[in-house]
């Protein structure tokens, strides 16, 4: 499911803010994933994803 959320990124001025959680929960429901579990786990995964993507973007700007 996480791999399918790439198109649901919230981005501003060259920084990733996170996923559209409404879309993420809707995707979980469509895939038959327990939405309570998704709501519990996705914010933790999102935090790691945001940190890593922003680090990569910063590194690509530095040269």
C-alpha positions in Angstrom: 0.0 0.0 0.0 2.8 2.4 0.9 4.3 2.1 -2.6 1.0 3.2 -4.1 0.9 6.5 -2.1 3.6 8.2 -4.1 1.0 10.2 -6.1 -0.6 11.4 -2.9 2.3 13.5 -1.6 1.8 16.9 -0.2 4.7 19.1 -1.3 5.4 22.8 -0.9 8.3 24.9 -2.1 10.7 22.0 -2.6 9.9 20.1 0.6 7.7 17.1 1.2 5.2 17.6 3.9 3.6 14.1 3.9 0.8 12.1 2.4 -2.8 13.0 1.8 -4.1 10.9 4.7 -7.7 11.0 3.5 -6.6 9.5 0.2 -4.4 7.0 2.1 -7.3 5.8 4.3 -9.5 5.6 1.2 -6.8 3.5 -0.5 -6.5 1.2 2.5 -10.3 0.7 2.5 -10.3 0.0 -1.3 -7.6 -2.6 -0.8 -9.4 -4.3 2.0 -6.9 -3.2 4.6 -8.3 -2.5 8.1 -8.5 1.3 8.2 -7.9 1.4 12.0 -4.6 -0.4 11.5 -3.7 1.9 8.6 -4.5 5.0 10.7 -2.2 3.7 13.4 0.7 2.7 11.2 0.8 5.2 8.4 1.8 8.3 10.4 4.9 6.4 11.7 5.8 5.3 8.1 5.0 8.8 6.8 7.5 10.4 9.2 10.3 8.3 8.0 9.4 8.8 4.3 9.2 12.6 4.8 12.6 12.7 6.5 14.3 10.6 3.9 12.8 12.3 0.9 13.7 15.7 2.2 17.2 14.6 2.9 17.5 13.3 -0.6 16.2 16.5 -2.1 18.5 18.6 0.1 21.5 16.5 -1.0 20.6 16.9 -4.7 20.5 20.7 -4.3 23.9 20.7 -2.6 25.7 19.3 -5.5 
